[in-house]
């Protein structure tokens, strides 16, 4: 070999060796790729789009996120998973999810445990961020961090080297040790969910989490000078959101996903996405959340009849659920009430299920392809809808996707649609089989069902029972994990019904019964079923608050709910439904629960804000159903007439904190500046409200009032709508 050539080869090998050493620096627990990072002692720094992220290369934890003028310092994000009846990193107590009902959330049982020994196997820059792989025993948790929209996001993948399937039962994202807050004056809240309002950390104890009642996608931690929003979205299953503090009295947040399914060497599991946006100096604490959802692609339906809907009346030809369905009318006979419903101003009727069903339980369908003969069958259903349309009322059927009792032919013929437990047994809920909403054949059946009624009897839309999903199916379709029959299944069944109405020539109009304010539902939901608002008003009523405190808390809830919702999302507002008058909460009508005066004031409040007012059969005339209470037919007529005349549906809403028992808000056109001021007295004593210049023209009123010297005096439980000349 030529000597010069030999020297060149040796030199090249040396250079290559040095390059490899420089490119992959080995630490005590693993390695990281230098490309894309800056090295700062024990830390790595990743920068993109004006955001810098500090990663401790020994722990694999992100410890700081910094922008132009704000930052977030923390101990780190830990993903823990329930495996083989314990949590891998021992941060939570194990609780099986098998017993959870559809509407229940997983238990967040935090443990005061140090992290066990684990290995940081790699830290690697990617084209869209960086990954951190952490290994413990036979498992690897891979964190994928990305930077976009002035936020750091992280999603996780759980994998194992085991060739045998391993059961996953719950996966938690823990945001640990948030720095810069004094526990004595720091609060948290779950905007748009309950418990409502700001909750002091000092009200709880170490590692004792306060959790939301629904799958809250936003948690805010704040003190008097600054705040941080933490967002979490899982499009597959429901989750529990919680806040707590650690031994060092640092705030922490947790999100526990009801993930169920198996992993193996060739089958990892992807779980949810956590978002850590940086606040903008001087910006309202929730100002950016709605825009953040938009940037992520969440939006309201592009094809929707929601704008035609201002008020919904829910009823059934046999009468009300809380009076035992004693009316026993056919749909043709029940159609005689449509004139009264139209005269009150309702634009739609939601009929509780009229499909063939068991006994008196209308929510136990036998076959949804048949209108029950007790109600006159298909022909009387068609006649009812024809009469409703003559009164300019849309008709929604209540679809019940969970399935019939197992003894009925439809369940037996479609047993492959039924979710199975780990032993292959049919899942049963509410004495009925739990269909897997993700099953492709069931999806197609549901499309055809909605299309059939749209084409055959001109049905306008649907309320969808239990659309938060079904029970886990451990024998689900390929590519789906057991818990995908939950939230993802709920979304799918709504999409199927939506597709069916569109195929039947209808612009969809759907009210899915989904309580969880996940943005994942937004694109298929015309009107969000605002159970969180109902729950807020209910809990406030039982909290022993003064009237002024009640008003302040209600206004705050509505304000932040609006701020964190997907832009343009319409909401169904109610003081009760067929569930709340029978088996949930106090199982009472609004007049009984709140008293007639306060109930009327609350109906004005939720009827005159943005959204769709909804009442349940009997609320307008209790005596017709042997119930206690005042006849409110004239009241609802006045309320809806004022809503129609002076409060256009596309007018925005801004809530005021009056520090008094007067609930106040503006409704206004964002383009023209045309505005209304709405004032409602939520107390049993006369209240005075000082008006601004030009706000002395009363457009509508329910109850007594007087105007003098720039002040409006409102009698107990009275409400007014005034012209406002100044754009709020």
C-alpha positions as CSV (number, residue, x, y, z in Angstrom):
1,X,0.0,0.0,0.0
2,X,1.2,3.5,-0.8
3,X,2.6,5.2,2.4
4,X,0.8,8.5,1.8
5,X,-2.5,6.7,1.1
6,X,-2.0,4.7,4.3
7,X,-1.5,7.9,6.4
8,X,-4.6,9.4,4.8
9,X,-6.7,6.4,5.7
10,X,-5.4,6.4,9.3
11,X,-6.1,10.1,9.6
12,X,-9.6,9.7,8.2
13,X,-10.4,7.0,10.7
14,X,-9.2,9.2,13.6
15,X,-11.2,12.1,12.4
16,X,-14.3,9.9,12.1
17,X,-13.7,8.5,15.5
18,X,-13.4,11.9,17.1
19,X,-16.5,13.1,15.2
20,X,-18.5,10.1,16.6
21,X,-17.3,10.8,20.1
22,X,-18.4,14.4,19.7
23,X,-21.8,13.5,18.2
24,X,-22.8,11.0,20.9
25,X,-21.7,11.8,24.5
26,X,-22.3,9.1,26.9
27,X,-23.7,10.0,30.3
28,X,-24.1,7.8,33.4
29,X,-27.5,6.5,32.3
30,X,-27.5,6.8,28.5
31,X,-26.6,9.0,25.6
32,X,-27.8,12.0,23.7
33,X,-27.3,13.3,20.3
34,X,-25.5,16.6,20.4
35,X,-27.0,17.9,17.2
36,X,-29.8,20.3,17.9
37,X,-28.8,21.0,21.5
38,X,-26.5,23.3,23.4
39,X,-24.7,21.8,26.3
40,X,-24.8,23.7,29.6
41,X,-23.2,21.7,32.4
42,X,-25.6,18.9,33.4
43,X,-28.2,20.4,31.1
44,X,-29.1,20.4,27.4
45,X,-30.8,23.4,25.9
46,X,-33.1,23.0,22.9
47,X,-34.3,26.2,21.1
48,X,-36.9,26.7,18.4
49,X,-39.4,29.4,17.4
50,X,-38.3,31.8,20.2
51,X,-38.7,29.1,22.9
52,X,-35.8,27.6,24.9
53,X,-36.2,24.3,26.8
54,X,-33.8,23.1,29.4
55,X,-33.4,19.3,29.9
56,X,-31.5,17.7,32.7
57,X,-29.5,15.0,30.8
58,X,-29.1,12.9,33.9
59,X,-32.8,12.8,34.8
60,X,-34.3,13.3,31.3
61,X,-36.7,15.9,32.9
62,X,-37.6,19.2,31.3
63,X,-36.9,21.8,34.0
64,X,-37.4,25.1,32.3
65,X,-39.3,26.6,29.4
66,X,-38.5,30.2,28.5
67,X,-39.8,32.6,25.9
68,X,-39.2,36.3,25.2
69,X,-40.6,37.6,28.5
70,X,-42.0,34.7,30.5
71,X,-40.8,31.3,31.7
72,X,-41.9,28.1,33.5
73,X,-39.6,26.3,35.9
74,X,-40.5,22.9,37.2
75,X,-39.2,19.6,38.5
76,X,-40.3,17.9,35.3
77,X,-43.0,15.9,33.6
78,X,-43.4,12.3,34.6
79,X,-45.5,9.7,32.8
80,X,-46.5,6.8,34.9
81,X,-48.5,3.7,33.9
82,X,-50.5,1.0,35.7
83,X,-48.9,-2.3,34.7
84,X,-49.4,-5.7,36.3
85,X,-51.5,-4.2,39.1
86,X,-49.0,-1.5,40.1
87,X,-47.8,1.8,38.7
88,X,-44.4,1.5,37.0
89,X,-42.9,4.6,38.7
90,X,-44.9,4.1,41.9
91,X,-46.4,7.6,41.8
92,X,-50.0,6.5,42.0
93,X,-51.8,3.8,43.9
94,X,-53.2,1.1,41.6
95,X,-56.9,1.0,41.0
96,X,-58.4,-1.2,38.3
97,X,-60.6,0.7,35.8
98,X,-62.8,-2.4,35.0
99,X,-65.6,-1.3,37.3
100,X,-65.9,2.2,36.0
101,X,-69.3,3.1,34.6
102,X,-69.4,5.0,31.3
103,X,-69.8,8.4,33.1
104,X,-67.2,7.8,35.8
105,X,-63.6,9.0,35.8
106,X,-60.5,7.1,37.0
107,X,-59.4,7.5,40.6
108,X,-56.4,9.8,41.0
109,X,-54.7,8.3,44.1
110,X,-51.3,10.0,44.4
111,X,-48.5,8.4,46.4
112,X,-45.7,10.2,48.3
113,X,-43.0,8.2,46.5
114,X,-39.5,9.0,45.3
115,X,-38.9,8.0,41.7
116,X,-37.4,4.5,41.5
117,X,-34.1,3.9,39.7
118,X,-34.5,4.3,36.0
119,X,-32.2,4.9,33.0
120,X,-32.3,7.8,30.5
121,X,-31.5,5.7,27.5
122,X,-31.5,8.5,24.9
123,X,-32.1,12.2,24.3
124,X,-32.4,12.9,20.6
125,X,-33.2,16.0,18.6
126,X,-35.9,15.5,15.9
127,X,-37.0,17.6,13.0
128,X,-40.1,18.7,15.1
129,X,-38.6,18.7,18.6
130,X,-36.8,16.2,20.6
131,X,-37.4,12.8,22.3
132,X,-36.4,11.5,25.7
133,X,-36.5,7.7,26.3
134,X,-36.6,6.5,29.9
135,X,-36.2,2.8,30.7
136,X,-37.2,0.9,33.8
137,X,-37.4,-2.9,34.1
138,X,-38.7,-4.2,30.8
139,X,-40.4,-1.0,29.8
140,X,-39.6,2.2,28.0
141,X,-41.5,5.5,28.1
142,X,-40.6,7.7,25.2
143,X,-41.5,11.4,25.6
144,X,-41.8,13.4,22.4
145,X,-41.5,17.1,23.0
146,X,-42.5,19.7,20.3
147,X,-42.6,23.5,20.2
148,X,-45.4,25.3,18.5
149,X,-47.8,28.1,19.2
150,X,-45.6,29.4,22.0
151,X,-46.0,26.2,23.9
152,X,-44.2,23.0,24.7
153,X,-46.2,19.9,24.0
154,X,-45.4,16.4,25.1
155,X,-47.0,13.1,24.2
156,X,-45.8,9.7,25.3
157,X,-45.4,6.2,24.0
158,X,-45.3,3.2,26.3
159,X,-43.5,0.1,25.1
160,X,-42.1,-3.2,26.4
161,X,-39.5,-5.7,25.5
162,X,-41.8,-8.5,26.7
163,X,-43.1,-10.7,23.9
164,X,-46.1,-11.6,26.1
165,X,-49.0,-9.0,26.2
166,X,-48.9,-6.8,29.3
167,X,-52.1,-5.1,30.5
168,X,-52.1,-1.3,30.8
169,X,-54.6,0.0,33.2
170,X,-54.4,3.8,33.5
171,X,-51.7,6.2,32.3
172,X,-50.9,9.5,34.1
173,X,-49.1,12.7,33.1
174,X,-47.7,14.4,36.2
175,X,-46.5,18.0,36.0
176,X,-44.3,18.1,39.1
177,X,-42.9,20.9,41.3
178,X,-43.9,24.1,39.5
179,X,-41.6,26.8,40.8
180,X,-42.2,30.5,41.6
181,X,-45.5,30.2,43.6
182,X,-46.1,30.8,47.3
183,X,-48.6,28.1,48.4
184,X,-50.3,30.5,50.8
185,X,-51.7,32.7,48.0
186,X,-51.8,30.3,45.0
187,X,-55.0,28.9,43.6
188,X,-56.0,26.6,40.8
189,X,-59.2,26.0,38.8
190,X,-60.7,23.8,36.1
191,X,-62.3,26.4,33.8
192,X,-65.5,25.2,32.1
193,X,-65.8,22.3,34.5
194,X,-66.5,21.8,38.2
195,X,-65.7,22.3,41.0
196,X,-66.1,25.9,39.8
197,X,-64.0,28.9,40.8
198,X,-60.6,29.3,42.2
199,X,-59.5,26.8,44.9
200,X,-56.7,27.5,47.3
201,X,-54.0,25.0,47.4
202,X,-53.9,25.5,51.2
203,X,-57.4,24.0,51.5
204,X,-55.9,20.5,50.8
205,X,-52.9,18.5,52.2
206,X,-49.7,17.1,50.6
207,X,-50.4,14.8,47.7
208,X,-54.2,15.0,48.2
209,X,-55.4,15.9,44.8
210,X,-58.6,18.0,44.1
211,X,-60.1,16.7,40.9
212,X,-62.5,17.9,38.3
213,X,-65.9,16.3,37.9
214,X,-65.4,15.9,34.1
215,X,-62.4,15.5,31.8
216,X,-61.3,19.1,32.1
217,X,-58.9,19.9,29.3
218,X,-57.5,23.1,31.1
219,X,-56.0,23.6,34.5
220,X,-54.9,27.0,35.6
221,X,-52.4,27.7,38.5
222,X,-52.3,31.3,39.5
223,X,-51.4,33.9,42.2
224,X,-51.9,37.6,42.4
225,X,-49.0,38.3,40.0
226,X,-48.8,35.5,37.4
227,X,-50.4,32.3,36.1
228,X,-49.7,29.2,34.1
229,X,-52.3,27.2,32.0
230,X,-51.7,23.5,31.6
231,X,-53.7,21.8,28.9
232,X,-54.3,18.1,28.2
233,X,-56.2,16.4,25.4
234,X,-56.8,12.7,24.9
235,X,-58.8,11.8,21.8
236,X,-59.2,8.1,22.8
237,X,-60.4,8.0,26.4
238,X,-61.7,10.1,29.2
239,X,-59.4,11.3,31.9
240,X,-59.2,12.8,35.4
241,X,-57.7,16.3,35.9
242,X,-56.3,17.1,39.4
243,X,-54.1,19.6,41.3
244,X,-52.1,19.0,44.5
245,X,-48.8,20.1,46.1
246,X,-45.7,18.3,47.1
247,X,-43.4,18.2,50.2
248,X,-41.6,21.4,49.1
249,X,-45.1,23.1,48.9
250,X,-44.8,23.4,45.1
251,X,-48.0,23.2,43.0
252,X,-48.4,20.2,40.8
253,X,-51.0,19.0,38.2
254,X,-52.0,15.6,37.1
255,X,-54.0,14.0,34.3
256,X,-54.9,10.4,34.6
257,X,-56.1,8.8,31.4
258,X,-58.5,5.8,31.5
259,X,-56.2,3.9,29.1
260,X,-56.9,0.2,29.0
261,X,-55.3,-2.3,26.7
262,X,-52.3,-4.5,26.0
263,X,-48.8,-3.7,25.0
264,X,-46.1,-6.1,23.7
265,X,-42.8,-5.9,22.0
266,X,-44.4,-5.2,18.7
267,X,-47.4,-3.2,20.0
268,X,-46.6,0.1,21.9
269,X,-49.3,2.5,23.2
270,X,-49.6,6.2,22.4
271,X,-51.3,8.3,25.1
272,X,-52.7,11.8,25.0
273,X,-50.9,15.2,24.7
274,X,-49.9,17.6,27.4
275,X,-49.5,21.3,26.5
276,X,-47.5,23.8,28.5
277,X,-48.1,27.2,26.9
278,X,-46.1,30.2,28.0
279,X,-48.2,33.2,29.2
280,X,-48.0,36.4,27.4
281,X,-47.2,39.4,29.6
282,X,-50.2,41.6,30.2
283,X,-52.7,39.2,28.5
284,X,-55.8,38.0,30.2
285,X,-55.2,34.6,31.8
286,X,-57.5,32.7,29.4
287,X,-57.3,35.0,26.4
288,X,-55.2,32.6,24.3
289,X,-56.9,29.2,25.0
290,X,-59.7,29.3,22.4
291,X,-57.2,30.4,19.8
292,X,-54.8,27.6,20.9
293,X,-57.6,25.1,20.2
294,X,-58.0,26.7,16.7
295,X,-54.3,26.5,16.0
296,X,-54.4,22.8,16.8
297,X,-57.2,22.3,14.3
298,X,-60.2,22.0,16.6
299,X,-63.3,23.7,15.2
300,X,-67.1,23.6,15.2
301,X,-69.0,21.6,12.4
302,X,-68.7,23.1,8.9
303,X,-72.2,21.8,8.0
304,X,-74.6,22.5,10.8
305,X,-78.2,23.7,11.5
306,X,-77.2,25.0,14.9
307,X,-77.9,28.6,13.9
308,X,-81.6,27.7,13.5
309,X,-81.8,26.6,17.1
310,X,-82.6,29.1,19.9
311,X,-84.7,27.0,22.3
312,X,-85.5,23.3,22.8
313,X,-88.4,21.7,24.4
314,X,-88.0,18.0,25.5
315,X,-91.0,15.8,25.9
316,X,-92.6,12.4,25.3
317,X,-96.1,11.3,24.2
318,X,-96.5,9.3,27.5
319,X,-95.6,12.3,29.7
320,X,-92.7,12.8,32.0
321,X,-90.2,10.4,33.5
322,X,-90.7,11.6,37.0
323,X,-94.5,11.0,36.9
324,X,-94.3,7.5,35.5
325,X,-95.4,8.2,31.9
326,X,-99.1,8.3,32.7
327,X,-100.4,10.3,29.7
328,X,-100.2,7.4,27.3
329,X,-100.8,9.4,24.1
330,X,-99.9,8.4,20.6
331,X,-97.6,10.7,18.6
332,X,-100.6,11.8,16.6
333,X,-102.4,12.8,19.8
334,X,-99.3,14.3,21.3
335,X,-99.0,16.5,18.2
336,X,-101.8,18.6,19.5
337,X,-99.4,20.1,22.1
338,X,-97.1,21.5,19.3
339,X,-99.1,24.7,18.9
340,X,-98.6,25.5,22.6
341,X,-94.9,24.7,22.3
342,X,-94.6,27.0,19.2
343,X,-96.6,29.8,20.9
344,X,-94.0,29.8,23.7
345,X,-91.3,30.3,21.1
346,X,-89.5,27.0,21.0
347,X,-87.7,26.2,17.8
348,X,-87.2,22.5,18.3
349,X,-88.6,19.5,20.1
350,X,-86.4,16.7,21.4
351,X,-88.6,13.6,21.8
352,X,-87.4,11.2,24.4
353,X,-87.0,7.7,22.8
354,X,-90.0,6.6,20.8
355,X,-88.3,3.5,19.4
356,X,-89.5,0.0,20.3
357,X,-88.4,-0.5,23.9
358,X,-88.9,-2.6,27.1
359,X,-91.7,-1.9,29.5
360,X,-91.8,1.7,30.6
361,X,-88.1,2.3,30.2
362,X,-87.8,4.3,27.0
363,X,-84.0,4.2,27.3
364,X,-83.9,0.4,26.9
365,X,-84.3,0.0,23.1
366,X,-85.3,-3.3,21.6
367,X,-85.0,-2.2,18.0
368,X,-84.3,1.4,17.0
369,X,-85.3,0.6,13.5
370,X,-89.0,0.5,14.6
371,X,-91.2,3.2,16.1
372,X,-93.0,1.6,19.1
373,X,-96.6,0.7,18.3
374,X,-97.6,2.3,21.6
375,X,-96.9,5.7,20.0
376,X,-98.6,4.9,16.7
377,X,-95.7,3.5,14.8
378,X,-94.0,5.1,11.8
379,X,-97.1,6.8,10.3
380,X,-97.9,8.7,13.5
381,X,-94.3,9.7,13.8
382,X,-94.4,11.1,10.3
383,X,-97.7,13.0,11.1
384,X,-96.1,14.4,14.3
385,X,-93.1,15.7,12.3
386,X,-95.3,17.2,9.6
387,X,-97.3,19.1,12.2
388,X,-94.1,20.3,13.9
389,X,-92.8,21.6,10.6
390,X,-96.0,23.4,10.0
391,X,-95.4,25.2,13.3
392,X,-91.7,25.9,12.3
393,X,-90.4,23.5,14.8
394,X,-87.6,21.0,14.2
395,X,-87.9,17.5,15.6
396,X,-85.0,15.6,17.2
397,X,-85.2,11.9,18.1
398,X,-83.3,10.6,21.1
399,X,-81.0,7.9,19.8
400,X,-79.8,5.3,22.3
401,X,-76.6,3.7,21.0
402,X,-75.6,1.5,24.0
403,X,-77.8,-1.5,22.8
404,X,-80.7,-3.6,24.0
405,X,-81.0,-6.1,26.8
406,X,-79.1,-9.3,26.0
407,X,-82.2,-11.4,25.7
408,X,-83.5,-9.5,22.6
409,X,-82.9,-10.6,19.0
410,X,-81.1,-7.5,18.0
411,X,-78.4,-8.1,20.7
412,X,-78.2,-11.8,19.9
413,X,-77.9,-11.2,16.1
414,X,-75.1,-8.7,16.6
415,X,-73.2,-10.2,19.5
416,X,-70.0,-9.4,17.7
417,X,-70.8,-5.7,18.1
418,X,-70.9,-6.1,21.9
419,X,-67.8,-5.0,23.9
420,X,-66.1,-7.9,25.7
421,X,-64.3,-8.1,29.0
422,X,-60.9,-9.7,29.4
423,X,-62.5,-13.1,29.6
424,X,-64.5,-12.6,26.4
425,X,-67.9,-12.0,28.2
426,X,-70.3,-9.4,27.0
427,X,-70.1,-6.1,28.8
428,X,-73.4,-5.1,30.4
429,X,-74.5,-1.6,31.5
430,X,-77.9,-0.3,32.6
431,X,-79.1,-4.0,32.1
432,X,-78.3,-3.6,28.4
433,X,-75.4,-4.8,26.2
434,X,-72.7,-2.2,25.7
435,X,-72.1,-2.0,21.9
436,X,-68.6,-1.0,20.8
437,X,-69.2,2.4,19.1
438,X,-66.1,1.8,17.1
439,X,-67.2,-1.4,15.5
440,X,-67.2,-0.8,11.7
441,X,-70.5,-2.7,11.1
442,X,-72.2,-0.9,13.9
443,X,-70.9,2.4,12.5
444,X,-72.5,1.6,9.1
445,X,-75.7,0.5,10.8
446,X,-75.9,3.8,12.7
447,X,-75.4,5.8,9.5
448,X,-78.2,3.9,7.8
449,X,-80.5,4.3,10.8
450,X,-80.2,8.1,10.8
451,X,-80.4,8.2,7.0
452,X,-83.6,6.1,7.1
453,X,-85.4,8.4,9.5
454,X,-84.2,11.6,7.7
455,X,-85.5,10.2,4.3
456,X,-88.6,8.4,5.5
457,X,-90.2,10.8,7.9
458,X,-88.2,14.0,7.4
459,X,-86.5,13.8,10.9
460,X,-84.3,16.9,11.5
461,X,-81.7,15.7,13.9
462,X,-80.9,13.8,17.1
463,X,-80.2,14.1,20.8
464,X,-77.7,11.2,21.4
465,X,-77.9,9.4,24.7
466,X,-74.7,8.4,26.5
467,X,-72.5,9.7,23.7
468,X,-69.5,10.0,26.0
469,X,-68.8,6.4,24.8
470,X,-69.3,2.8,26.0
471,X,-67.5,0.2,28.1
472,X,-64.0,-1.0,27.2
473,X,-63.8,-3.7,24.6
474,X,-60.8,-6.0,25.1
475,X,-61.6,-7.7,21.7
476,X,-61.8,-4.5,19.7
477,X,-61.1,-4.0,16.0
478,X,-57.5,-4.0,14.9
479,X,-55.6,-0.9,15.7
480,X,-57.9,0.1,18.6
481,X,-57.2,-0.4,22.3
482,X,-59.9,-1.5,24.8
483,X,-60.6,2.0,26.1
484,X,-61.1,3.3,22.5
485,X,-64.7,2.4,22.9
486,X,-64.8,5.2,25.4
487,X,-64.3,8.8,24.3
488,X,-63.2,7.9,20.8
489,X,-66.2,5.6,20.4
490,X,-68.4,8.4,21.6
491,X,-67.0,10.7,18.9
492,X,-67.4,8.0,16.3
493,X,-71.0,7.3,17.1
494,X,-71.8,11.0,16.8
495,X,-70.0,11.2,13.5
496,X,-72.0,8.2,12.2
497,X,-75.3,9.8,13.1
498,X,-74.1,13.1,11.6
499,X,-73.1,11.3,8.4
500,X,-76.5,9.5,8.2
501,X,-78.5,12.8,8.4
502,X,-76.3,14.4,5.8
503,X,-76.8,11.3,3.5
504,X,-80.5,11.7,4.1
505,X,-80.5,15.2,2.8
506,X,-80.5,17.0,6.1
507,X,-78.2,19.7,7.5
508,X,-77.2,17.9,10.7
509,X,-78.5,19.1,14.1
510,X,-77.1,17.0,16.9
511,X,-77.1,17.4,20.7
512,X,-74.8,14.6,22.0
513,X,-75.1,13.8,25.7
514,X,-71.4,14.4,26.4
515,X,-70.5,16.1,29.6
516,X,-66.7,16.2,29.0
517,X,-65.6,19.5,27.5
518,X,-62.9,17.9,25.4
519,X,-62.2,19.8,22.1
520,X,-62.1,16.4,20.4
521,X,-66.0,16.5,20.2
522,X,-66.2,20.0,18.8
523,X,-66.2,19.2,15.0
524,X,-69.1,16.7,15.2
525,X,-71.2,18.5,17.9
526,X,-73.7,21.2,16.9
527,X,-74.7,22.0,20.5
528,X,-72.6,21.0,23.6
529,X,-74.7,19.5,26.4
530,X,-73.7,21.9,29.1
531,X,-74.0,19.7,32.2
532,X,-71.0,21.5,33.7
533,X,-73.1,24.7,33.9
534,X,-76.0,22.8,35.5
535,X,-73.6,21.3,38.0
536,X,-72.1,24.7,38.7
537,X,-75.5,26.3,39.5
538,X,-76.5,23.3,41.5
539,X,-73.4,23.3,43.7
540,X,-73.5,27.1,44.2
541,X,-77.1,26.7,45.4
542,X,-76.0,24.2,48.0
543,X,-72.9,26.1,49.1
544,X,-74.6,28.6,51.5
545,X,-73.4,31.6,49.5
546,X,-74.8,35.1,49.7
547,X,-76.7,36.2,46.6
548,X,-73.8,38.5,45.6
549,X,-71.3,35.6,45.9
550,X,-73.6,33.4,43.9
551,X,-73.8,35.9,41.1
552,X,-70.0,36.5,41.1
553,X,-69.2,32.8,41.0
554,X,-71.8,32.2,38.2
555,X,-70.5,35.1,36.1
556,X,-66.9,33.9,36.6
557,X,-67.8,30.3,35.6
558,X,-69.6,31.4,32.4
559,X,-66.8,33.8,31.5
560,X,-64.0,31.3,31.7
561,X,-66.1,28.5,30.2
562,X,-66.5,30.8,27.2
563,X,-62.8,31.6,27.1
564,X,-61.6,28.0,27.0
565,X,-64.2,26.6,24.6
566,X,-63.6,25.9,21.0
567,X,-64.3,29.1,19.1
568,X,-68.0,29.4,18.1
569,X,-69.1,26.3,20.2
570,X,-72.9,26.6,21.0
571,X,-74.1,25.3,24.3
572,X,-77.4,23.8,25.6
573,X,-78.4,25.7,28.8
574,X,-80.8,24.1,31.3
575,X,-82.0,23.9,34.9
576,X,-83.0,20.3,34.7
577,X,-83.6,17.3,32.4
578,X,-85.1,13.8,32.5
579,X,-82.1,12.6,34.5
580,X,-81.9,15.4,37.1
581,X,-85.6,15.1,38.0
582,X,-85.4,11.3,38.5
583,X,-82.1,9.9,39.7
584,X,-79.3,12.4,39.7
585,X,-78.5,15.2,42.1
586,X,-81.6,16.0,44.2
587,X,-84.0,14.5,41.7
588,X,-86.1,17.6,41.8
589,X,-87.7,20.1,39.4
590,X,-86.2,23.6,39.2
591,X,-89.1,25.2,41.0
592,X,-88.7,22.8,43.9
593,X,-84.9,23.0,44.0
594,X,-84.5,26.8,43.7
595,X,-87.9,28.2,44.6
596,X,-90.2,29.6,41.8
597,X,-88.8,33.1,41.9
598,X,-85.1,32.2,41.8
599,X,-85.8,29.5,39.2
600,X,-87.5,32.1,36.9
601,X,-84.5,34.4,37.4
602,X,-82.0,31.7,36.6
603,X,-84.0,30.7,33.5
604,X,-83.8,34.3,32.3
605,X,-80.1,34.3,32.9
606,X,-79.4,31.1,31.0
607,X,-82.0,32.0,28.4
608,X,-80.6,35.4,27.6
609,X,-76.9,34.6,27.5
610,X,-75.6,33.0,24.3
611,X,-76.6,29.5,23.6
612,X,-79.8,27.4,23.4
613,X,-82.3,27.4,26.2
614,X,-83.8,24.0,27.1
615,X,-86.6,23.0,29.3
616,X,-88.1,19.6,30.2
617,X,-91.8,18.7,29.8
618,X,-93.7,19.9,32.8
619,X,-91.5,22.8,33.6
620,X,-94.0,25.1,31.9
621,X,-97.1,23.7,33.5
622,X,-96.4,21.4,36.5
623,X,-100.1,20.8,37.2
624,X,-100.6,19.0,33.9
625,X,-98.3,16.3,35.2
626,X,-99.4,16.3,38.9
627,X,-96.3,18.2,39.9
628,X,-95.9,21.1,42.3
629,X,-95.3,24.6,41.1
630,X,-96.5,27.7,39.3
631,X,-97.8,27.6,35.7
632,X,-94.9,29.3,33.8
633,X,-96.3,29.2,30.2
634,X,-96.6,33.0,30.0
635,X,-93.2,33.4,31.6
636,X,-91.4,31.3,29.0
637,X,-93.4,33.0,26.2
638,X,-92.1,36.4,27.5
639,X,-88.6,35.1,27.9
640,X,-88.3,33.6,24.5
641,X,-90.0,36.5,22.8
642,X,-87.4,38.9,24.2
643,X,-84.7,36.5,23.3
644,X,-85.9,36.4,19.7
645,X,-86.6,40.1,19.4
646,X,-83.5,41.7,21.0
647,X,-80.8,39.1,21.5
648,X,-79.6,37.8,18.1
649,X,-77.9,34.4,18.4
650,X,-74.6,35.6,16.8
651,X,-74.2,38.4,19.4
652,X,-71.2,37.8,21.7
653,X,-71.5,37.8,25.5
654,X,-69.4,39.6,28.1
655,X,-70.1,39.0,31.7
656,X,-69.8,41.7,34.5
657,X,-68.8,41.1,38.1
658,X,-71.2,43.5,39.8
659,X,-70.3,42.5,43.4
660,X,-74.1,42.6,43.9
661,X,-77.0,40.2,43.5
662,X,-77.6,41.6,40.0
663,X,-76.4,39.2,37.3
664,X,-75.3,41.5,34.4
665,X,-73.9,40.9,31.0
666,X,-73.6,42.6,27.6
667,X,-74.8,41.0,24.3
668,X,-73.2,42.7,21.4
669,X,-72.4,42.6,17.7
670,X,-68.6,42.5,17.3
671,X,-68.8,44.3,13.9
672,X,-71.5,46.9,14.2
673,X,-71.1,47.6,17.9
674,X,-74.8,47.3,18.5
675,X,-75.2,46.2,22.2
676,X,-77.6,45.2,24.9
677,X,-77.2,45.3,28.6
678,X,-79.0,42.5,30.5
679,X,-79.7,42.8,34.2
680,X,-81.3,40.1,36.3
681,X,-81.9,40.3,40.1
682,X,-81.1,36.9,41.6
683,X,-82.3,37.9,45.1
684,X,-85.6,38.2,47.0
685,X,-85.0,41.9,47.8
686,X,-85.1,45.0,45.5
687,X,-81.7,45.9,44.0
688,X,-80.4,49.0,42.3
689,X,-77.9,49.1,39.4
690,X,-76.2,52.3,38.2
691,X,-76.4,52.7,34.5
692,X,-73.9,54.3,32.1
693,X,-75.0,57.1,29.8
694,X,-77.3,55.9,27.0
695,X,-78.4,52.8,28.9
696,X,-81.8,54.0,29.9
697,X,-83.9,52.5,27.1
698,X,-85.7,49.3,28.3
699,X,-86.4,46.9,25.4
700,X,-88.0,44.1,27.4
701,X,-88.7,43.2,31.0
702,X,-90.0,40.4,33.1
703,X,-91.0,41.6,36.6
704,X,-91.2,45.1,38.0
705,X,-88.6,47.8,37.6
706,X,-88.2,51.6,37.8
707,X,-85.7,54.1,36.3
708,X,-84.6,57.2,38.1
709,X,-81.5,59.4,38.1
710,X,-79.4,57.0,36.1
711,X,-80.2,54.0,38.2
712,X,-82.4,51.0,37.6
713,X,-84.3,49.5,40.4
714,X,-85.2,45.8,40.0
715,X,-87.8,44.0,42.1
716,X,-87.0,40.5,43.4
717,X,-86.1,38.1,40.6
718,X,-86.9,40.7,37.9
719,X,-85.0,41.0,34.6
720,X,-84.6,43.7,31.9
721,X,-82.9,44.1,28.5
722,X,-81.7,47.6,27.8
723,X,-80.2,49.2,24.7
724,X,-76.5,49.9,25.2
725,X,-74.9,52.6,23.1
726,X,-71.3,52.0,24.0
727,X,-69.6,48.9,22.7
728,X,-68.3,46.9,25.6
